[in-house]
C-alpha cells in the first residue's frame, strides 16, 4: 500500500485564492518529502473549492519541476463534460510527456450543475456528453496523420482533426484513465485496458453509511476479477493494482485519540459551513429541470458521513484501520489533508497530519511492501 496527497482546500473569498494556491504548493512539497508518492488535484470551478483546480493540468505542470522525486501527478477527477475532447487529449499527452509517464487521469461526468452551466452543459446531459467525449478522445489518440479526418459533434464541442494529436503520448497508447468503479461499462473498460480505478466506500443511491469496508470489498473484487481475466502481462497488472485507489476526503492524525477526534470535528464544522454557503449558490443553478440534482450534501458531522469519508486517529489507529484494506489489495490510499476552508490554523493541522503519516504510518506499510516483494 502506498499513499498519495489529495489537494482539496477551499478559499471562501477571492482575496484568499493566492494564499490557498501557494500553501498547496508548499503542502505538496512537504508531503512528497514525507513519503507520499503522488499528488492529486480535483477539477472544480466557480465556488472557491480548490481555486487552482480551474485548470488542474496547468497547476500540475507548474508544480512538477518543483518536486524533488519521481512523483506521480494525478487528477481526482477530471470532469470530462467540461473539456473539449481535443484539448483534453492534447493536455493529457503533454503532461504525460513532461512527467515521463507518471500521470493518472481520473475521469467522471461531474457533480454540480453550477459548474456545468458555466461551460454550456446541462447537468442532465453530462453523463452522455462525458461518455461520447471519451470515445472521441480514444479515436483522437489512435489517429495517424494519414488516417481519414475525425469529425465530431458532441453537445458544446464540434471539430474536425485532419492530422493527429500533438505531442504524442509518452505512455503506450495514452496515460491511464481512472474511472470510479460504479458503472459496469466503466469498470469493464478500465479492466480491459489495464488501468487503475477508484474504489468507493458506498453504493448509490445510499452514500453515507457505517459499513464502508463492505462496499470497498464488493467494488474492488469486481474490478480485480475483471482485470485478472483480461489477459494483461504481469507488469500491466502490477501497475493497475498498485495504483487502484481508495479515497478519504478528510484524513487527520494526532498524538492522541481524543485530540484527533476533537480536531476532526473542528475541521468538519468549518467544512460544513463552507458547504452550506456553496449550497445557497448551487440552488440558483438548479432553477430548471435540466439542472436538478437528486442528491444533496448532507451533514458532515454525522457518524455515517465520518465513517464513509474520514480517516482519523493516532498513527497506530490509522494503521489498524488500513490493515484490512491493504490485505484486500488496495494499492493506493488518497488522503485529503486540507478539507474545508484553509486558514493558518487549518494548515497547521494538515502539516501535523502529514508529519505523523510520514514518521509512522507510511514507513509501516512501506516495510510491508518490501517484505511482500
N, C-alpha and C positions, 0 to 999 in steps of 0.2 A: 504494500500500500504506500502510495506517495501522496503529497499534499500540494495543493495549489491555492493561490490567493484570488479571491473574487472581490474586485474593487466595486463597492456598492454604496458609497457615501452620498449624502444629499446636501445640496445648498437650498436654503429656504428664502434667499433673497439674491438679486443679481450681483450685489456687491460682494457676495461670498464665493462666487464662482472661481475666481483665481486662487483664493486660499485653498479651496477644496481640490482643485486640479493639481496644484503644486504639492499639497500634502499627500495626494495619492501617488505621485511620483516617488516621494521620499519613503512612503509606506511600502511601496513595491520593492524598492531597493533594500529596505530593512528585511522584508520577508524573504527575498532571494538570499540574502546573507545568512538567514536563519535556516535555510534548507528547503524552502518552498521551491518547487520545480517548474511551476508555470504561473503566469499572471493572466487572469481572465478579466474581461470587461464586458458590461452589457451594451445594449443598443437602445438608447432612450432619447426622447425629445420633448422639449417644451415645458417640463414640470420642475426642473432643478434636480431631479433624481439623476445622479451621475452626469454632471454638466459636460464632462469630456466626451461622454458617450453619444453626443450628437454626431460625432464622426469617430467611432471607436478604432477603426483601422488607421486613421491618421494619428490618433493618440498612440496606438501601439507602435507605429513606425517611428514616432518621436521618442518613445520610451526605449525602444530596442537597443540603440547604441549606448545608452546609459547603463544597461545591465552588464554585470561582470561575468556571468556564467552563460552556459548554453541553455538558457531558459526558454521554455515554450511559451508562445503567445496564444491565448485562447479567447473565444467570444461566446458569452453565455447570456442570451443567444442573439444572433442576428435576426432582426425582424424582416424576413425576406420580402414581404409585400411593399416595403418602403424603399426598395432598391431596384433600380434598373438592372435587368439581368446582364447587360453589357458591362456596366460599371462594377457590378458585383464580381463578375469573373475576372475583370482586369485587376481589381484591387486585391482580391484573394491571391492571384498569381504573383503580383508584385510583392506582397507581404511574405508569401511563401519563398520567393527568391531572397528577399532581404534577410530572412531568418533561417536560411538553409534548411527549409522543410519542417522546421519546428513550429507548426501552426495547426490549430484545431478550430474549425469553424462551426460553432453551434448554430443550428438553423431552426426557426419556428415561424409561426404565422402572426406573432404579435399578440399583445394582451390588452391594449387600451384603445378605445375609439378616439380619444383625444389625439393620440399620435397618428392614427390612420387618416383622419380627415385633414390633418395638416399637410399630408402628402397626396391628397386627392383620392384616397381609397376609403370606401365604405367598410365598416367593420364586418358586416355580414358577408362581404365578398373576399375578405382577407385570406381565408384558407385556400380558396380556389386559385387566387392570384399567386399565392405562395407556391402551391404545387406546380402550376404552369411555369412560374419563373425558374424553379429548379430544373424542370425539364428543358427549358430553353438554355439555361446555363450549361447543362450537360452537353447539349448539342454544340454550343459555342466552344466548350473546352475540347471537344473532339474534332472540330473543324480544321481542315488543312487549307492552305491558300488556294489550291486548285479545285477544291470542292465547290459545289453549287452554292450561291449565296443563301444565307439563313435569314428569312424574314419572320417577324413575329409581331403579334398584336395582342397584348395582354393587359386589360384594364388601362392604366395610365401610361403604359410602356409600349411603344411601337419602334420598329427599326429594321434595318437590313444590313447585315455584315457581309462584305464581299470577300475579304481575305481571311484573317484569323485574329484571335485574341493575342495581344502582345503586352507584356512578356509571356513567354511560355511558362508553365508551372515548373517549379523545382521538383515537387513530388511527382511520382508516377501518376499520370492522369491529371490529378489536381490534388490540392490539400484535402484532408478528410473533412466531410460534412457530418457533424454530430447531431442527430435528432434526439428529442425526448422520447423515451421508449413507451409511447402510448399507442398510437395508431399502428395497426397491423402492417400497413404498407410501409410506414417509416421504419419500423423495427426490421422488417424483412429486407428493405433496401440497404440499411446500414450493415446488416449481417452479410448480405450477398457481396457488398463492396469491400467488406473487411474494415469498416470504420468503427470507432468507438461510439458509445451512446451515453446519454444522460439517463440515470436510473432514478425515478421519482419515488417519494415516500408516501404516495397516495394514489387512489384510483378514482377518477371522476365518475359521478358528479360530486361525491363527497371528497373534500380536500383535507381539511384538518381532522386529525384522528389520533388515537392513543396507541396505535399499533403500527408505526411506520416500518418496522423491520419486516412485517408480513407482506407489505406492498413491495418493498425493495426486493425481497426474495422472489416474489412472483414475477416482477418485471425483469429482473436480472436473469433469472433462469430461462425465461422465454427467449430473451436476446441471445444469451450464451449458447443455448441449444441450437438456435438457427445459425449462429456464427460458426460453431464447430462442424455443422453439417454442410457448410458452403464450399468446402474444398480448398481453403486457403493454405498456403505454406505456413510453417511454424512461425517464421518471423512476422508475418502479417497477423496471425492470431495473437502473438505475444504483444504486439503494439496495440492492437484493438483492446485487449483485455487490460493492459497496463494503464490505458487512459480512459476506460469506461468509468464514468464519474457519478458519484453521489454528492449532492449539493446541500450545504447548510447555509441558509440565508443569514443566520446570526451565530457566530462562534465566539464564545467568551470564556477565558480561562483565568483563574485567580488562585491565590495561595491556599484559600480555604473554601469549603463548600458553601458556607454562609455568605462569604464575601462574593463568590461567583453568582449566587442566586440574587443577592441584593443588587449587584451591579447590572446583571441581566435585566432585571425589572426596571431599573433606571433607564437603560438603553431602550427597552421596548416601549416605555411610556413616551419617550421623545419620538420614537419611530411612529407610534400610533397617532400622536398629534400631527405629525407631518402628513401621514396618510389621510387623516380626516380633512386637512386643509386641501390636499390634492383631490379628494373625492368631491368637494364642493365645485371645483372647476370641471371635473370629469362629468358631472351631471349635465353641464352645459353642452358637452359634446354628444350626449346621448338623447338629444332632443327629438330625434326622429327614429322610426322603427329600423332603419338601415344601420343604426349605430347603437343599438341596445345591447348591454352586456347581461348575461344570465347569472354571473357570479359577482360577488362583491368582496371588498377587503374587510375581513372580519376582525374581531378584537384580538390583537397580538398578545394580550396578556392572559388568554385562556390556556389551560393546560394542553388542550388539543393543538393549538397553534404552536406552542412551545415544543411539544413532542414531535411535531411534523417538521419544523423549520429550524430548530435550535440545537446546538451542541455546546454544553457548558459544564463547568465544574472545575475541580482541581486537575492537574495533569494526570494523576492516577485515575480519576473518574472518567476523564475523556478517553484514556487508553482502554479502560474496561468497557466503555460504551462502544468503541470502534472495533474491538477484537472480533465480534461476530460478523461484522461487515468485511473485515479482512479475510476471515475464514470462508465467507461466502464467495469471495473473489472480486470484490470491488477494488479496482486498481488505483483510483484517484479520488481523494476527498477534496471538494472545492469549498473553501472556507470564506464566508462573508464576515470580515472582521470589523467593518466600519458601518454597519447597519444604522440607518437613521441620519438625522442632521449632524453634520460634522462641526464640532466645536473643539476647542483646545482640550477640554475635559474628555470628550468622546475620543479624540485622537490618542490621548494618554492611555485610555482603557484598551484601545486597539493595539497600541505598541506593547502594552503589558501582555496581551494575548499572544502576539507574535513571538515575544521573547520566551514565554513559558512553553509555547509549542516547540520552538527551536531548541530549547535546552533539554526538554524531557519527552515530549510526545513524538516528534519526528525521529529522533535517534532510536527510540524503541522500535518503531516499525521499519526503519532502515536496517536495523540489525536483523529483524525477522526476514526481510527481503534477501539480505546477504546469506542468511542461513538456508533459505529455501533454494537459492541459486547453487 
